[in-house]
Amino acid sequence: MIFLKKIIKFFLYQIFSIFPSNGVVILMYHSIGENNEFFTVKRALFEEQVEYLKQNHFNVIRLDSLLKIDKSQRLRKTVAITFDDGYEDNYTNAFPILKKNNFPATIFVSTAFIGKNMVARKGTDLSILSEGEMKEMHKSGLIEFGSHCHNHPKLTSLKNEEIENEFVVSQKIIQDLLGYVPKSFAYPKGNFDERVDRVTSKFFDMAVTVKKGKENKFDLLNLKRNSIDSAVSMSEFKNIVKVGKI
């Protein structure tokens, strides 16, 4: 069954590649390192992915540029790079590679964990970005920081006032640290509904989900993203950046 799914996916990628659609493929990363967590991409593979984008003349844009985009504009080979959670290896491993290629990226950080550690599902101890690291990345002009709430909660389980507090606190911390109010947001674990969506619209101009595919409708509070994790091979990555994840 797994082999059959791979075959079907292979042919679907080939078909969609023949008839490329307008839009942008938003990539979602988490950790870039040598641990064995599912969401982690090895540093060497991340570098290979970035070099592929560079060598094949992909247009890697800032995520917030979608706020100004002309929906009638034809977007070809356009990609935006994002990271969730703000792991320190985004600074130690990903940032040098992004700088080398002059590629922008957006990091969505849960502000309650800045400078702290967390234990991932397989027991890996992962550090979160420090304030100093965030400042350095921001000053480069390449890295935009967005909100991932304050405590990374399940938003649909919170009352409206609790959701608003998560937003207000996270925005204030980022503003105090970096000098601007973040207007981009990533739903923790992709969890949201119409009610959460309405509250989000009061605080943010754009929000990204975990729904896969190429973004061509530009519903700015429900932007599609494509997870790039340890299960994504280099050959699949090449297909994803063309047509979105299938």
N, C-alpha and C positions, 0 to 999 in steps of 0.2 A: 504493500500500500504506500509506504514512504517513497519507494523507488518510483512508483507510478505518479505520485504527486510531483516529484522532482522533474519528471519527464514533461508533465502537463505544464508546469511552471516555466520550464525551459522554452517550450514552443510559444507560450503566451508572451514571454519577453521578446521573442523574435518577431512576433506579429506586431506587437505594440511599437517596437523599434522601427519597423518599416513605415508606420504611420504616426510619427511623433506629434504629440499634442502640445498646444500652447501652455505655458505655466512654469512654475518653479518647483524644484524638488528640495524640500527642507529635510535635512539630515538630523537625527537625534543620537548623540553620543552620551555616554556617562563617564566611565573611567577609561583612561589610556595608560596601561601598565602591564605588569607581568603576573598579576594575580589570576586566579582561576574562576572569578565570578562571571556569570553568564553575560552581564552587561559590559564587561571589559573587553576592549580591543587592544591587542598587543601594539607596543609603540612602533615596531618595524612595519606592521601592517597599516597602521594609521598613516605613517609616512609614505608608504606606497600608494595609499588611497589619495592623499593630498597631491602627490607628484603626478598621479594619473590625471587629476583635474587640471593641474597646471599644464602638463604636456599636451593635453587634448583640448586646450583653449576653452574650458568651461568658464562661464561668467559667475564668479563666486561673489555674492552680494551680501550686504548687511541686511539682517532680517528686518530692521526698522525701515528700510527703503521701500518695503511693501506698502507703507502708509502713503507714499507719494506716487505709487505706480499707476500708470494709465492702463486700465483693464483691457483696452483695445490693443495695447502694445503687444507685439509678437515676441514672446520670450522663448529663446532656444538655448539649450544647454546651460540653463540657469540653476544655480544651487545656492542654498543658504545652510550654514553650519551652526548647529546649536549643541549645547551640553546641558544636561540636567544635574542638579544637586551640588555642583561646585567642588568636586574633589580636587585635592591639592595636586594630583598628577595632571590635571588640566594645565597647571602652571609649569610643572617640572618637565612634562613629556610632550604635551600638545602645543603649548604656547611657542616654544622655539621653532617647531615645524611650521606653524602658522606664520610666524614672523619671517622665516626664511622665504616663504612663498608669497608674503604680503596678502594673506587671506584674512578677512574679518570673520568673527564668530560672536555668538551670543551665549552667555552662560547664565542659566537660571539658578539662583542660589536661595536656599532656605536660610534666612538670616539668623535664626536661633542657633545655628550650628557653625557659624563662621569661627574659624580658629580651633575647632574641636575635632573629635574623632567619632567615627561611627563603625559599628560592626555589621558587615554585609551578610547576606543570607548563608554563605558558605563559611562564615567565620572570619573573613578577611577584615583586618583592622585598617580602616581607610581614614586618612586625615582630610579635613575640609580646608579650603583656602583660608589663609589668614588675611587680616585687613591690609597688611603691607603688600601681599601678593596681589590682591585685588586692585589696589591703587596703582601698582606698577603696570599691570595688564591694561587697566583703563587708560593710563597716560600714553600707552603705545598708540592709541587711536584705532586699534584693530578690534579690541574687545569691548562689547557692550554687555552690561550686566542687567538682567531682568529679574523679576520676582518669581519665586517658587513658593510663596507664602512665607510665614515666619516659622511655623512649626511643622510644615509638611503634613497637614492633616488630610483626612478624607472629607472634602468640602461638602459633599451631599449629606453628611451626618451632622453638620453644624447648622445653627440658627443663623439668620441673616446678619444679626449684629456680631456674631462670632466670626463670620466670614469677613465682614468689614474690618474687624479688629486685626485679623491676620494680614489683610492688605495694608492697612494704615501703618502698622508697626514695621512691616517689611519695607515699605516705601520710605519711611522716615530713616530707618537705619542705613539704607543705601544712599539716600540723599545726604545724610550727615557724613557718610564715608567718602562718597565720590562726587558730591556736588550737584546731583540732578535727581529728579523724581523718575524712577523707571516707569515706562509706559507699556512695556512688553511683559507678558506673564505666561507661565507654563502651569497648567493644571497638575497638581501632584498626582502621579500615577494615572493621569488622564481622566480623573474622576470629576465629572460635572453633569449637570442637567440644566433644564431651561431656567430654573430658579437661580442656580449658581451663575449661569450665564448672564442673567440680568444684573446681578450684583457686581459681577466682574466688569461689566460695561461702564459702571459708574467710576471705576478707578483706573482702568487700563484701555489703551487704544487698540491693542492686539493681544491675542492669546493663542497658544499652540496646544494641540491635542496629541494623542498617540494614534490617531486614525491614519492609516498608511495611504500612500498614493501621491500622485503629482497634484500640486495645488494650482487650480486654474479658475476657481470661482471667487477666490479672494474674500471669503467671509472672514473678516479679520479677527473675530473672536472664536473661530473654529477652524484654525489653519491645520491642515494635514501635516504629519511628520513621519519620517521613515526611520525606524530603529536600526542603527548600525551596531551590532553586538558580536559576540564571539562566534555566533552561528553563521555570520555573513562572510562568505568567501570573497576573494578578490574578483572572481568572475561574476558573482551575483552583484557585487558592488557596482561593477561597470554597467549592469543592466538597471540597477536601482536609480543611479544618477541620470539615466536617460528617460525613464518612464515612471519612476516611483516603484515602491515595493508591491509585489503581487502576493 
